[in-house]
């Protein structure tokens, strides 16, 4: 964010100097959020945290139109988008997922587990973070083996629970992120317990074992490195992801046109 805009938003340099570090951070987050709201109309799932937006005056001629169709700020998708195209043009966390898949392949795991590692955070990168295992599982379910979709769903819960027998420890990164006293919600604990007694437990557990919680700056993995595995284990629809009338096509379309007003 432009510094001059930020200073104006908080009332000037003197007002900023009088703030504590926490107040400065909160002020910056608020200013950035409000600036973004002027550029992109957020979907209803986003909250204003109690702050009301500008009153909508009906009957007044608009001098701007709401976003519909292609967003000129984003790379244009092809008429028949492929999974690899989404990785290149729409998804964040790509390096994370590719490094996880690279590690799984390096560890000699079956290709279906490598693919599960490659896809495990696909919702985080392109759609939504909350319950990303569930969302990600649904997004890919029509195109992958049932075991892969199941593993993606339950890796979300299993991350929080160590399994010393297979060498999985609670991630140190989670202590930094959430604090030493954090405990997952009851539904997460119930899902993890269910998964531990399931026949595909080790498939989901392998995602957590090969997850990359700290990036290696000396390692680079690209989505193209996994083109062969995707070709063998991901059922790319002929019509393109988002246009194949599958039960999840709308999720992929949301990533193609993420800022549509309606």
Buried (B, 14 or more C-beta within 10 A) or exposed (E): EEEEEBBEBBEEEEEBEEBEEEEBEEBBEBBBBEBEBEEBEEEEEEEEEEEEEEEEEEEEEEEEEEBEEBBEEBEEBEEBBBBBBBBBBBBEBBBBBBBBBBBBBEEEBEBBBBBBBBBBBBBBBBBBEEBBBBBBBBBBBBBBBEBBBBBBBBBBBBBBBBBEEEEBEEBEEBEEEEEEEEEBEEEBBEBBEEBBEEEBBEBBBBBBBBBBBEEEEEEEBBBEBBEEBBEEBBEBBEBBBBBBEBEBBEBBBBBBBBBBEE
